[in-house]
Amino acid sequence: MTLTHHTPADSRPTGQYAPAVEVSGAERTLYVSGQGPVDLSTGAKYLGADIGRQARLAVENLKRVIEGSGFAMANVVKVTLYLTNMEHAGTVNAVYAEFFPQNPPARSIAEVTGLPGGQAVEIDAIAVI
């Protein structure tokens, strides 16, 4: 088994973590850290009231890390969405469906009391090749 830490060129972690860690063996499995509404090139967070925009940035960041690690969105097998308000689930689901239009991965949604920096949405994933 080999562990590879992936940090795409345009990604700056905002804490002490790797954006993604790949475990290679018989299969390649990628564990992607939670992604939020952040401009990965600058680290600036979007914290406006537009939950759709927050969700889009979070999923685009997830996609960037996955593809930057040599995987594809079609390789995602599990996603967890963290929301600070379950009333936003419909809006977030609509954005999410654009990125997983067919054969979506298994998914959980959890309402949390808070997320880093005051963001309203965060998403993490597991992908397998």
C-alpha positions, 0 to 999 in steps of 0.5 A, a space after each residue: 500500500 502506498 499513500 500519496 498526498 495530493 495538493 493541486 497546483 491551484 490549491 492552498 489548504 487553509 489548515 494543516 491537512 492535505 486536500 486529498 490522500 490517495 491509497 494505492 494497492 489493488 485499487 486506487 482510492 482517493 479521500 478528499 478533505 472537505 471543500 467549501 466555498 473558497 477561491 482555492 488560488 487565493 484562499 478567500 471564502 465566499 460567505 454571502 447569503 447565496 447558498 447556491 453560489 456557496 454550493 457551486 464553489 464547494 463542488 467545483 473545488 471538490 471537482 478540481 481536487 479530484 481531477 487534479 489527483 488523476 481521478 474523475 467525478 465518475 470515480 466518486 463512490 461516496 459524498 458527505 454534504 455538511 449544511 448549517 441549515 437543512 432548509 438549504 438542502 433543496 438548493 444544494 441538491 440542485 447544484 449537486 445534481 449538475 455535477 452528478 447527473 447520472 449514476 450519482 454516488 452514495 451520499 449523506 447529508 448532515 446538519 452541523 452547528 457550524 463550519 470553518 469561517 462561517 461557511 454554510 456548506 462543505 462537501 467531502 468525497 471518496 473516489 475509487 479507480 
